[in-house]
Amino acid sequence: MVDKFRSDFFEKVIKEEKERENALKLAQKQCFHNYITENIYSNGYEQRTCSKCNHSTIKHIRVWNAKNGQCIIA
């Protein structure tokens, strides 16, 4: 009885977390990102995070500055 309750509870928690992750991924795919620089690394890379959907990525400065500040790699 307790084992079934415990199993059902954790299955529900895992399912809700997966649904939340999928919703976030969908929102990030549909977003027109407005990146803000978070970290600048000594090897020429920058970490930027979108101010709208919290998507974060690390790319070389040349990639970020390639075309009007928009990334050419999707």
Secondary structure, 3 states (H helix, E strand, C coil): CHHHHHHHHHHHHHHHHHHHHHHHHHHHHHCCCCEEEEEECCCCEEEEEECCCCCEEEEEHHHHCCECCECCCC
